[in-house]
Amino acid sequence: TLFRSRHLAQNVPDSLWKLGRLNHVAIAVPDLEKARCLYQDILGAQVSETVPLPEHGVYTVFVELGNTKLELLHPLGKDSPIAGFLQKNKAGGMHHICIEVDDIKAAMVALKERNIRILSEEPKIGAHGKPVIFLHPKDCDGVLVEFEEA
């Protein structure tokens, strides 16, 4: 398998953009205060204030973990994508992963050339005030992947 990994890596074309570190894992939660208390009061993590992001239809709370973060997501408004997720997953669960990229526009061009669907025509400003895009889970082994420009 080591030979196979090296062989596959050699076939990857040089790119104008690079993947960076895992920024966060997002968890949809039906009760934001209960989840906040779990991470802050019971597990002892540093937890942010609740931030509404109406353009994304969510409330967010970030949990600092040292090497990455958890993003707790709760619906904001009736058209929230998290409301639909929670209807199917009543107890909540992992919603997406977020990976940093150094050039989000170049990543978009390269992904479209490789027929990876992006869920918006242009990047939106995410919870950290940086451009973000989401990749279709059917093109990413069933995982909703967010890219955030580093």
N, C-alpha and C positions, 0 to 999 in steps of 0.2 A: 504493500500500500504506500510505502514511502516513495517508491519509484513512480507510482501512479500520481501521487500528489505533485511531485516535481514536474512530471510530464504535463499535467494540467496547468500548473503555474506557468510553464514555458509557452503555452498556447494562449495565454491571456494577453491581449494587445496592450501596449503602453497606453495609459489613459491620461486625459487632461485633468482628471480629478482623482482624489483618493478617499477611501474610507478612513475614518478616524475611530475614536473610542466609542464604546457604548455610553450614551448620555443618560438614558433612563429606561426603565420598564414601567409601562403605564398599566394601572389596575383600575378597572371600573368598580365603583363601590355604591351599594344602595343607600348607605348611611355614612355620610362623610365625617360627621363628628365622632361616630363610633370608631371608624377606621383611624382617624387622627389620634384618638385616645389610645388605641392599640399600639401604634408605633411610638407615640410620645411618652405616654404614662406607663405602659406595661413593658415595652421593649427598650425604652430609654433613648430613642433616636431624636435627633434634632429635626423639627418639623416646621415648615413655613406657615405663614398665615394663609388663609383661603383667598384665592384670587379668582374673580369672575373673568371669563374670556368669552363675552357674548358672541364674537365673530366665529368662534368654534363651537358654541353651544355647550360650554362646560364650566364648572368650577374646578380649580386645580389646587392641590396641596402637594408640595414636594417634601419627600423624606430623604435626608442626607444619609448616605451609607459609607462614606469615605471614598470608595473607588467608583461609585456611581450613585444614582438616585432612583427612588420610586416616585412615580407621579400618580397620585390618587385622583381619579376623575369622577365627577358627579354631574348629572344632567343640569343644564341651565336652559330653561325654555322648553316649550312643547316639541320643537323640531330638533332637539338635541340628538346627535347620533348615539350618545351614551344611553339615552332613554331606550332606544331600540335594542341596544346590546343588553341592557338590564332586563328587558321584557323576555328575552330568550335565555338569559342567565341570571335568574332571580337573586342568587347569592353573590353576584359579581364575578370578577375573574380577570385574567390577563387580557388587556385590550390591544396593546401594541408594544413594539420595542422601538427605541429611537437611537440611531447611529449618526455620529457627526460626519460631515463631509467638508472638504476644504473649498469646494466650488459647486454650489447647488445648481446653477444654470448649466454648467458643463455636464454635471451628472444627469440632468434632465435630458439633454440632447443625446448623450450616450445611451441612456436607458430606453428612450423612444426608438433609437436605431436598432436596439435589441428586442423590440416589441414588449417591453415591460410597461404595463399601464400605470400611469400616474393619475391620482384621483382629482387633480385640479390642473387647469391650464397654466397657472402661474403660482409661484410660491406664496404662501400666506405668512404673516408674522405670527410666530408661536409664543408659547408661554415665557420664553427667555428673551423675547424681543428680537429674535433672529428669524431669517427666512426658513420655512419648513415646507416639505412636501410629504405626501403619503403614497406608498406604492401598493398596488392592488394585491390583496392577500392570495388570490388565485395564481399570481405570478411569482409568489415568494413562499412556496411550500406551506400555504395556509396561514401565514403570519402577516398581519398588518405591520408594515415597516414604515417608520417615519425617518426621513433624513432631515437633519438640522445643520445649517451652515455654521461651521466653527468660527 
